[in-house]
Amino acid sequence: MKGLRHSVALLLLFAATTITSPAQTFATLYSFGGSDGNGPQDSLVQGFDGNFYGTTYYGGARNFGTVLKISATGTLTMLYSFCVQTGCTDGKYPAANLVLGTNGNLYGTTNYGGNRNGGEVFRITPAGVMTVLYNFCAEANCTDGQGPYTGVIQAADGNFYGTTLSGGAYFVGSVYKITPAGALTKLYSFCKLTGCPDGRTPNAGLVQAADGNLYGSTSLNGANGYGTIFKITTAGVFSTLYNFCALPGCTDGKNPRGGLIQATDGNLYGTASGGAYNQGTVFKITTAGKLTTLYSFCPLTGCADGSVPRSGVIQATDGNLYGTTYSGGAHHAAGTAFKLTLAGTLTTLYDFCALTGCTDGASISAGLVQGTDGSFYSTTPKGGTNHDGTAYDLSVGLEAFVETRPSAGKVGVKVTVLGSNLAGATSVSFNGAAATFTVVSGSEITTTVPAGATTGKVKVTTSQGTLLSNVVFRVKP
C-alpha cells in the first residue's frame, strides 16, 4: 500500500549520556514498491517549489533506479527511470543525494552506467527533463575518475565539485570540478605517494567552508591506514588535515563515510566508525585540523542510543546537530534518529521499526534534511509496507524559516528566497535593510541584495508572521 501515512508520538527516556526528549511526531510519507523506486540510499533536497527531490538505487522501469519528487504530505511523482536508453548511456544506480542548483534545477550522479559504465554527472529539471553532463572513464584507464558514489556540491563560483570512489591517476579516487555546461577539470588524484598517506577511496562528498576551501574525507589509508580528513582549494591545492586512528583503539574514529558540514561556530562536524565502543562517533574538527570526539555510540545496553552512523549530520535552526544511525536503537537494531548538542549531549528522537513489520522503515543510511516548515525529511532503504524503503517526516517542534540561494553575495546580486506560505509576503529585508522583491509562488520569492545591506539574517514578513533565514546571509564587499 503506497502513500501510507501515520503519526506516532514518542516520549523517550534514556540514562547515561542521553536525556529526556519532548514528544516527537513521526510520519511515514511513502512506502516504495519497486516500479516507483526501491532502496533509496540517501537523503532528500527541497526544491524551489517546496517539494522534496531524491533518488532510489533500484526500481523504476528497468530496476536501475529513479529520480523522484515527493510533497510534504506524501504525494510521490516518479520523474525519471534510469537505463531507459540503450546501453544505459543515461546512467544507472544513483547512490547519492541531489543538490539544488541556483537555477532551480537538480544535479546528481550515478555510480554506474553512462557511455563507458564509469558513472556520470547529470542535471534534471523539476519537470523531469534529464541531461547527462559528463560520462566518467572518458580517458584511458579512467584517469578522469570512475564511480561517483557521492553527489556534487555547487560552490560559490557557480561550478560543481565532487569525488569519485575509484579511478583517477592512481585508480583509488579523485576530486573533480565540473561546470554547469559539463566541462570537467581533474583537481586531485588520491594515493600520489607510496602507502597512500593522502588517503584513498573517498566515500563522502565535499563541503565548501566560509574560507572558500573544500573539505572532505577518505575512508581508507592515510598515515594510520583508517582514513583522513583533507582540505583542497578550488584550484586543486591539497593538504591532509587529520589521520584517523591516531589514538589507541581508534577511539578518535576510523573509516569515515558521511559528509562534513560547517556549523555556525566555524568548525566542521562529521561521523566515523570506531570510537570508544567501536560503534561509531560524531566528531568536531577545526579548519586547522584539531579533532575532538563529541560522542561515541553504544555506551548503553544493546546500543539503545544507536550505532553505526552511515551518513553525516546537519545543523538545524536551533543550533543542534541532527543525524541517523544505521543500527542500534530500541527495536531490532533497525536504527535511530538523534539530536546532539555541540557540547556532545545526545538525545534519541526516534527508534525505527517501532511498528509491526518495520512499516516505518529500517536500516537507515540517509541523513536528514530540514524543510522550510521546520520538520526533518529523509528516506530509509528498507522497511515500509512493501519492504522496499520509505520516505518520512520527523517533527521536533522547530519553527518554519526561509532559505536563501545563494547564501552570500554583493549588493545588487539576485537572491532566491525559499520557504512556505510566502504568497502573502509584505516585506523582505537583509539584516534590517529593506529590499524590493517579487513573489513568484507560495514557496519562492526573488529579490536583490539592497544597498546598505550588511551580513546577517534575511527576514520575510507575511500575513502569518515573520520568518528568518536559517543561516546568515554574508554580504560580500
Secondary structure by P-SEA (a helix, b strand, c coil): cccbbbbbbbbbbbccccccccbbbbbbcccccccccccccccccccccccccccccccccccccccccccccccccccccccccccccccccccbbbbbcccccccccccccccccccccccccccccccccccccccccccccccccbbbbbcccccccccccccccccccccccccccbbbbbcccccccccccccccccbbbbbcccccccccccccccccccccccccccccccccccccccccccccccccbbbbbccccccccccccccccccccccccccccccccccccccccccccccccbbbbbccccccccccccccccccccccccccccbbbbbcccccccccccccccccbbbbbcccccccccccccccccccccbbbbcccccccccccccccccbbbbbbbcccccccccccccbbbbbbbcccccccccccccccbbbbbbbcccbbbbbcbbbbbcc
